[in-house]
Amino acid sequence: MDEKVKSGKEILDDFFENIDKIENVDPEIAKMLNKLYKDDKLSDTNVKNELQTLRETDVDKD
Protein backbone atom coordinates (compact mmCIF):
# COMPACT_ATOMS: atom_id res chain seq x y z
CA MET A 1 0.00 0.00 0.00
CA ASP A 2 2.94 2.28 -0.53
CA GLU A 3 1.68 3.24 -3.99
CA LYS A 4 1.15 6.96 -4.39
CA VAL A 5 -2.12 7.84 -6.08
CA LYS A 6 -1.72 10.55 -8.71
CA SER A 7 -3.91 13.61 -8.52
CA GLY A 8 -6.00 14.67 -11.50
CA LYS A 9 -3.55 17.50 -12.20
CA GLU A 10 -0.60 15.08 -12.21
CA ILE A 11 -2.43 12.80 -14.64
CA LEU A 12 -3.20 15.71 -16.96
CA ASP A 13 0.37 17.02 -16.69
CA ASP A 14 1.70 13.59 -17.70
CA PHE A 15 -0.80 13.27 -20.54
CA PHE A 16 -0.05 16.63 -22.12
CA GLU A 17 3.69 16.22 -21.58
CA ASN A 18 3.62 12.94 -23.53
CA ILE A 19 0.82 13.63 -26.02
CA ASP A 20 3.31 13.81 -28.89
CA LYS A 21 4.40 10.22 -28.20
CA ILE A 22 0.91 8.79 -28.78
CA GLU A 23 0.66 6.84 -32.01
CA ASN A 24 -0.99 8.66 -34.96
CA VAL A 25 -1.16 12.02 -33.19
CA ASP A 26 -0.20 14.92 -35.43
CA PRO A 27 2.92 16.52 -33.91
CA GLU A 28 1.77 20.08 -34.64
CA ILE A 29 -1.59 19.50 -32.95
CA ALA A 30 0.12 17.82 -29.99
CA LYS A 31 2.49 20.77 -29.64
CA MET A 32 -0.42 23.23 -29.82
CA LEU A 33 -2.48 21.37 -27.22
CA ASN A 34 0.50 21.06 -24.89
CA LYS A 35 1.21 24.80 -25.16
CA LEU A 36 -2.42 25.75 -24.50
CA TYR A 37 -2.47 23.44 -21.47
CA LYS A 38 0.79 24.85 -20.07
CA ASP A 39 -0.45 28.41 -20.62
CA ASP A 40 -3.71 27.52 -18.80
CA LYS A 41 -5.64 28.47 -21.94
CA LEU A 42 -7.01 25.08 -22.92
CA SER A 43 -10.57 25.93 -23.88
CA ASP A 44 -12.92 24.99 -26.69
CA THR A 45 -12.59 28.42 -28.29
CA ASN A 46 -8.79 28.53 -28.09
CA VAL A 47 -8.46 25.02 -29.53
CA LYS A 48 -10.77 25.91 -32.43
CA ASN A 49 -8.83 29.11 -33.12
CA GLU A 50 -5.48 27.33 -33.04
CA LEU A 51 -6.75 24.53 -35.29
CA GLN A 52 -7.95 27.15 -37.78
CA THR A 53 -4.50 28.77 -37.68
CA LEU A 54 -2.86 25.39 -38.32
CA ARG A 55 -5.22 24.77 -41.24
CA GLU A 56 -4.42 28.14 -42.79
CA THR A 57 -0.69 27.55 -42.33
CA ASP A 58 -1.01 24.11 -43.92
CA VAL A 59 -2.88 25.54 -46.93
CA ASP A 60 -0.21 28.24 -47.36
CA LYS A 61 2.45 25.50 -47.62
CA ASP A 62 0.80 24.10 -50.76
MMTF fields as JSON, N, C-alpha, C and O atoms, coordinates in Angstrom:
{
  "mmtfVersion": "1.0.0",
  "mmtfProducer": "UNKNOWN",
  "numBonds": 247,
  "numAtoms": 248,
  "numGroups": 62,
  "numChains": 1,
  "numModels": 1,
  "chainsPerModel": [1],
  "groupsPerChain": [62],
  "chainIdList": ["A"],
  "bondAtomList": [4, 2, 8, 6, 12, 10, 16, 14, 20, 18, 24, 22, 28, 26, 32, 30, 36, 34, 40, 38, 44, 42, 48, 46, 52, 50, 56, 54, 60, 58, 64, 62, 68, 66, 72, 70, 76, 74, 80, 78, 84, 82, 88, 86, 92, 90, 96, 94, 100, 98, 104, 102, 108, 106, 112, 110, 116, 114, 120, 118, 124, 122, 128, 126, 132, 130, 136, 134, 140, 138, 144, 142, 148, 146, 152, 150, 156, 154, 160, 158, 164, 162, 168, 166, 172, 170, 176, 174, 180, 178, 184, 182, 188, 186, 192, 190, 196, 194, 200, 198, 204, 202, 208, 206, 212, 210, 216, 214, 220, 218, 224, 222, 228, 226, 232, 230, 236, 234, 240, 238, 244, 242],
  "bondOrderList": [1, 1, 1, 1, 1, 1, 1, 1, 1, 1, 1, 1, 1, 1, 1, 1, 1, 1, 1, 1, 1, 1, 1, 1, 1, 1, 1, 1, 1, 1, 1, 1, 1, 1, 1, 1, 1, 1, 1, 1, 1, 1, 1, 1, 1, 1, 1, 1, 1, 1, 1, 1, 1, 1, 1, 1, 1, 1, 1, 1, 1],
  "groupList": [{"groupName": "MET", "atomNameList": ["N", "CA", "C", "O"], "elementList": ["N", "C", "C", "O"], "formalChargeList": [0, 0, 0, 0], "bondAtomList": [1, 0, 2, 1, 3, 2], "bondOrderList": [1, 1, 2], "singleLetterCode": "M", "chemCompType": "L-PEPTIDE LINKING"}, {"groupName": "ASP", "atomNameList": ["N", "CA", "C", "O"], "elementList": ["N", "C", "C", "O"], "formalChargeList": [0, 0, 0, 0], "bondAtomList": [1, 0, 2, 1, 3, 2], "bondOrderList": [1, 1, 2], "singleLetterCode": "D", "chemCompType": "L-PEPTIDE LINKING"}, {"groupName": "GLU", "atomNameList": ["N", "CA", "C", "O"], "elementList": ["N", "C", "C", "O"], "formalChargeList": [0, 0, 0, 0], "bondAtomList": [1, 0, 2, 1, 3, 2], "bondOrderList": [1, 1, 2], "singleLetterCode": "E", "chemCompType": "L-PEPTIDE LINKING"}, {"groupName": "LYS", "atomNameList": ["N", "CA", "C", "O"], "elementList": ["N", "C", "C", "O"], "formalChargeList": [0, 0, 0, 0], "bondAtomList": [1, 0, 2, 1, 3, 2], "bondOrderList": [1, 1, 2], "singleLetterCode": "K", "chemCompType": "L-PEPTIDE LINKING"}, {"groupName": "VAL", "atomNameList": ["N", "CA", "C", "O"], "elementList": ["N", "C", "C", "O"], "formalChargeList": [0, 0, 0, 0], "bondAtomList": [1, 0, 2, 1, 3, 2], "bondOrderList": [1, 1, 2], "singleLetterCode": "V", "chemCompType": "L-PEPTIDE LINKING"}, {"groupName": "SER", "atomNameList": ["N", "CA", "C", "O"], "elementList": ["N", "C", "C", "O"], "formalChargeList": [0, 0, 0, 0], "bondAtomList": [1, 0, 2, 1, 3, 2], "bondOrderList": [1, 1, 2], "singleLetterCode": "S", "chemCompType": "L-PEPTIDE LINKING"}, {"groupName": "GLY", "atomNameList": ["N", "CA", "C", "O"], "elementList": ["N", "C", "C", "O"], "formalChargeList": [0, 0, 0, 0], "bondAtomList": [1, 0, 2, 1, 3, 2], "bondOrderList": [1, 1, 2], "singleLetterCode": "G", "chemCompType": "PEPTIDE LINKING"}, {"groupName": "ILE", "atomNameList": ["N", "CA", "C", "O"], "elementList": ["N", "C", "C", "O"], "formalChargeList": [0, 0, 0, 0], "bondAtomList": [1, 0, 2, 1, 3, 2], "bondOrderList": [1, 1, 2], "singleLetterCode": "I", "chemCompType": "L-PEPTIDE LINKING"}, {"groupName": "LEU", "atomNameList": ["N", "CA", "C", "O"], "elementList": ["N", "C", "C", "O"], "formalChargeList": [0, 0, 0, 0], "bondAtomList": [1, 0, 2, 1, 3, 2], "bondOrderList": [1, 1, 2], "singleLetterCode": "L", "chemCompType": "L-PEPTIDE LINKING"}, {"groupName": "PHE", "atomNameList": ["N", "CA", "C", "O"], "elementList": ["N", "C", "C", "O"], "formalChargeList": [0, 0, 0, 0], "bondAtomList": [1, 0, 2, 1, 3, 2], "bondOrderList": [1, 1, 2], "singleLetterCode": "F", "chemCompType": "L-PEPTIDE LINKING"}, {"groupName": "ASN", "atomNameList": ["N", "CA", "C", "O"], "elementList": ["N", "C", "C", "O"], "formalChargeList": [0, 0, 0, 0], "bondAtomList": [1, 0, 2, 1, 3, 2], "bondOrderList": [1, 1, 2], "singleLetterCode": "N", "chemCompType": "L-PEPTIDE LINKING"}, {"groupName": "PRO", "atomNameList": ["N", "CA", "C", "O"], "elementList": ["N", "C", "C", "O"], "formalChargeList": [0, 0, 0, 0], "bondAtomList": [1, 0, 2, 1, 3, 2], "bondOrderList": [1, 1, 2], "singleLetterCode": "P", "chemCompType": "L-PEPTIDE LINKING"}, {"groupName": "ALA", "atomNameList": ["N", "CA", "C", "O"], "elementList": ["N", "C", "C", "O"], "formalChargeList": [0, 0, 0, 0], "bondAtomList": [1, 0, 2, 1, 3, 2], "bondOrderList": [1, 1, 2], "singleLetterCode": "A", "chemCompType": "L-PEPTIDE LINKING"}, {"groupName": "TYR", "atomNameList": ["N", "CA", "C", "O"], "elementList": ["N", "C", "C", "O"], "formalChargeList": [0, 0, 0, 0], "bondAtomList": [1, 0, 2, 1, 3, 2], "bondOrderList": [1, 1, 2], "singleLetterCode": "Y", "chemCompType": "L-PEPTIDE LINKING"}, {"groupName": "THR", "atomNameList": ["N", "CA", "C", "O"], "elementList": ["N", "C", "C", "O"], "formalChargeList": [0, 0, 0, 0], "bondAtomList": [1, 0, 2, 1, 3, 2], "bondOrderList": [1, 1, 2], "singleLetterCode": "T", "chemCompType": "L-PEPTIDE LINKING"}, {"groupName": "GLN", "atomNameList": ["N", "CA", "C", "O"], "elementList": ["N", "C", "C", "O"], "formalChargeList": [0, 0, 0, 0], "bondAtomList": [1, 0, 2, 1, 3, 2], "bondOrderList": [1, 1, 2], "singleLetterCode": "Q", "chemCompType": "L-PEPTIDE LINKING"}, {"groupName": "ARG", "atomNameList": ["N", "CA", "C", "O"], "elementList": ["N", "C", "C", "O"], "formalChargeList": [0, 0, 0, 0], "bondAtomList": [1, 0, 2, 1, 3, 2], "bondOrderList": [1, 1, 2], "singleLetterCode": "R", "chemCompType": "L-PEPTIDE LINKING"}],
  "groupTypeList": [0, 1, 2, 3, 4, 3, 5, 6, 3, 2, 7, 8, 1, 1, 9, 9, 2, 10, 7, 1, 3, 7, 2, 10, 4, 1, 11, 2, 7, 12, 3, 0, 8, 10, 3, 8, 13, 3, 1, 1, 3, 8, 5, 1, 14, 10, 4, 3, 10, 2, 8, 15, 14, 8, 16, 2, 14, 1, 4, 1, 3, 1],
  "groupIdList": [1, 2, 3, 4, 5, 6, 7, 8, 9, 10, 11, 12, 13, 14, 15, 16, 17, 18, 19, 20, 21, 22, 23, 24, 25, 26, 27, 28, 29, 30, 31, 32, 33, 34, 35, 36, 37, 38, 39, 40, 41, 42, 43, 44, 45, 46, 47, 48, 49, 50, 51, 52, 53, 54, 55, 56, 57, 58, 59, 60, 61, 62],
  "secStructList": [7, 7, 7, 7, 7, 7, 7, 2, 2, 2, 2, 2, 2, 2, 2, 2, 2, 1, 4, 4, 4, 1, 6, 6, 7, 7, 2, 2, 2, 2, 2, 2, 2, 2, 2, 2, 2, 2, 6, 6, 7, 7, 7, 2, 2, 2, 2, 2, 2, 2, 2, 2, 2, 2, 2, 2, 2, 2, 2, 2, 2, 7],
  "xCoordList": [0.816, 0.0, 0.852, 0.407, 2.076, 2.939, 2.8, 3.505, 1.886, 1.683, 1.078, 0.103, 1.672, 1.146, 0.09, 0.336, -1.052, -2.118, -1.91, -1.747, -1.917, -1.72, -2.983, -4.102, -2.782, -3.908, -4.35, -3.636, -5.507, -5.998, -5.049, -4.819, -4.494, -3.55, -2.298, -1.788, -1.797, -0.604, -0.877, -0.022, -2.051, -2.428, -2.489, -1.973, -3.115, -3.196, -1.823, -1.514, -0.995, 0.367, 1.116, 1.759, 1.037, 1.702, 1.152, 1.91, -0.177, -0.805, -0.33, 0.108, -0.416, -0.051, 1.452, 1.884, 2.246, 3.692, 4.087, 5.099, 3.291, 3.616, 2.668, 2.712, 1.827, 0.82, 1.462, 0.881, 2.651, 3.308, 3.851, 4.225, 3.895, 4.399, 3.288, 3.565, 2.048, 0.908, 0.882, 1.036, 0.685, 0.665, -0.421, -1.545, -0.079, -0.993, -1.479, -2.482, -0.798, -1.159, -0.29, 0.935, -0.929, -0.205, 0.706, 0.229, 1.984, 2.921, 2.604, 2.803, 2.114, 1.772, 0.566, 0.535, -0.408, -1.588, -1.193, -1.653, -0.348, 0.119, 0.862, 0.658, 1.721, 2.487, 1.541, 1.717, 0.545, -0.417, -1.222, -1.401, -1.705, -2.484, -1.635, -2.099, -0.401, 0.5, 0.745, 0.728, 0.971, 1.212, -0.02, 0.1, -1.199, -2.422, -2.609, -2.996, -2.333, -2.472, -1.491, -1.871, -0.233, 0.786, 0.477, 0.755, -0.107, -0.45, -1.777, -2.23, -2.407, -3.708, -4.773, -5.628, -4.695, -5.642, -6.334, -6.805, -6.393, -7.01, -8.526, -9.13, -9.117, -10.574, -11.049, -10.26, -12.315, -12.917, -12.606, -12.196, -12.804, -12.587, -11.122, -10.825, -10.215, -8.793, -8.328, -7.527, -8.823, -8.459, -8.972, -8.241, -10.208, -10.767, -9.958, -9.659, -9.603, -8.829, -7.452, -6.997, -6.803, -5.48, -5.549, -4.669, -6.581, -6.749, -6.965, -6.443, -7.728, -7.946, -6.63, -6.358, -5.819, -4.505, -3.63, -2.949, -3.646, -2.861, -3.345, -2.541, -4.658, -5.218, -4.738, -4.316, -4.81, -4.418, -2.927, -2.52, -2.124, -0.688, -0.418, 0.459, -1.175, -1.012, -1.386, -0.707, -2.451, -2.882, -1.83, -1.559, -1.24, -0.213, 1.022, 1.746, 1.283, 2.449, 2.297, 3.291, 1.053, 0.796, 1.124, 0.973],
  "yCoordList": [-1.21, 0.0, 1.264, 2.333, 1.12, 2.285, 3.038, 4.02, 2.579, 3.245, 4.619, 4.785, 5.606, 6.962, 7.114, 6.778, 7.605, 7.837, 9.22, 10.21, 9.272, 10.545, 11.394, 10.881, 12.682, 13.609, 13.804, 13.427, 14.382, 14.665, 15.577, 15.376, 16.575, 17.498, 16.762, 17.023, 15.851, 15.084, 14.21, 14.082, 13.62, 12.795, 13.651, 13.255, 14.817, 15.713, 16.225, 16.303, 16.575, 17.023, 15.948, 16.247, 14.705, 13.589, 13.401, 13.209, 13.459, 13.266, 14.308, 13.961, 15.581, 16.629, 16.688, 17.122, 16.267, 16.22, 15.137, 15.264, 14.082, 12.943, 12.773, 11.748, 13.749, 13.625, 13.412, 12.757, 13.962, 13.811, 12.402, 12.063, 11.592, 10.224, 9.211, 8.033, 9.666, 8.789, 8.514, 9.419, 7.247, 6.835, 7.558, 7.715, 7.998, 8.655, 10.032, 10.521, 10.658, 12.018, 12.98, 12.861, 13.932, 14.924, 15.741, 16.296, 15.823, 16.519, 18.001, 18.541, 18.658, 20.082, 20.279, 21.227, 19.408, 19.5, 19.175, 19.831, 18.176, 17.82, 18.987, 19.303, 19.617, 20.768, 21.912, 22.542, 22.165, 23.231, 22.952, 23.84, 21.719, 21.368, 21.456, 21.935, 20.994, 21.061, 22.515, 22.839, 23.386, 24.801, 25.444, 26.16, 25.188, 25.747, 25.261, 26.035, 23.984, 23.44, 24.113, 24.526, 24.223, 24.846, 26.316, 26.821, 27.0, 28.412, 28.611, 29.742, 27.495, 27.518, 28.184, 28.925, 27.901, 28.474, 27.392, 27.651, 26.183, 25.076, 25.194, 24.771, 25.774, 25.927, 25.582, 25.541, 25.34, 24.995, 26.067, 25.755, 27.314, 28.42, 28.526, 28.695, 28.427, 28.528, 27.367, 27.562, 26.171, 25.017, 25.224, 24.988, 25.658, 25.908, 26.96, 26.793, 28.046, 29.111, 28.612, 28.922, 27.851, 27.332, 26.313, 26.287, 25.478, 24.526, 25.267, 24.86, 26.34, 27.148, 27.746, 27.769, 28.225, 28.773, 27.701, 27.959, 26.491, 25.393, 25.045, 24.773, 25.054, 24.767, 25.797, 25.449, 27.063, 28.139, 28.042, 28.266, 27.713, 27.55, 26.385, 26.458, 25.304, 24.113, 24.416, 23.958, 25.18, 25.544, 26.437, 26.301, 27.341, 28.241, 27.485, 27.964, 26.3, 25.502, 24.918, 24.656, 24.715, 24.103, 25.04, 24.703],
  "zCoordList": [0.0, 0.0, 0.0, 0.417, -0.471, -0.535, -1.848, -2.08, -2.715, -3.991, -3.792, -3.06, -4.455, -4.391, -5.48, -6.639, -5.119, -6.079, -6.686, -5.972, -8.024, -8.708, -8.621, -8.665, -8.499, -8.519, -9.97, -10.898, -10.153, -11.497, -12.247, -13.439, -11.577, -12.204, -12.652, -13.742, -11.837, -12.205, -13.433, -14.31, -13.492, -14.64, -15.905, -16.95, -15.81, -16.964, -17.373, -18.562, -16.385, -16.687, -17.468, -18.475, -17.014, -17.698, -19.111, -20.062, -19.236, -20.537, -21.544, -22.64, -21.174, -22.118, -22.36, -23.428, -21.405, -21.582, -22.587, -23.276, -22.666, -23.528, -24.716, -25.396, -24.968, -26.023, -27.394, -28.259, -27.589, -28.89, -29.126, -30.248, -28.086, -28.204, -28.501, -28.727, -28.5, -28.781, -30.286, -31.106, -30.619, -32.013, -32.8, -32.322, -34.01, -34.958, -34.519, -35.04, -33.585, -33.189, -33.985, -33.996, -34.649, -35.429, -34.503, -33.513, -34.801, -33.912, -33.721, -32.633, -34.765, -34.64, -33.724, -32.939, -33.815, -32.948, -31.517, -30.582, -31.337, -29.992, -29.35, -28.178, -30.135, -29.636, -29.24, -28.197, -30.081, -29.821, -28.553, -27.72, -28.41, -27.219, -25.948, -24.914, -26.035, -24.889, -24.482, -23.294, -25.461, -25.163, -24.519, -23.525, -25.084, -24.5, -23.064, -22.188, -22.827, -21.473, -20.516, -19.42, -20.932, -20.072, -19.788, -18.7, -20.789, -20.621, -19.9, -19.725, -19.476, -18.804, -19.68, -19.195, -20.975, -21.936, -22.757, -23.865, -22.212, -22.92, -22.807, -21.821, -23.832, -23.88, -25.282, -26.226, -25.403, -26.688, -27.734, -28.851, -27.363, -28.293, -28.714, -29.897, -27.756, -28.091, -28.97, -29.884, -28.698, -29.526, -30.955, -31.917, -31.091, -32.427, -33.174, -34.357, -32.484, -33.12, -33.558, -34.659, -32.71, -33.044, -34.179, -35.039, -34.189, -35.288, -36.616, -37.654, -36.57, -37.781, -38.255, -39.455, -37.337, -37.685, -38.321, -39.314, -37.746, -38.323, -39.726, -40.618, -39.914, -41.243, -42.265, -43.368, -41.878, -42.788, -43.109, -44.249, -42.12, -42.33, -43.259, -44.121, -43.085, -43.917, -45.367, -46.286, -45.584, -46.932, -47.583, -48.776, -46.818, -47.358, -47.814, -48.687, -47.237, -47.619, -49.022, -49.7, -49.454, -50.764, -51.846, -53.02]
}
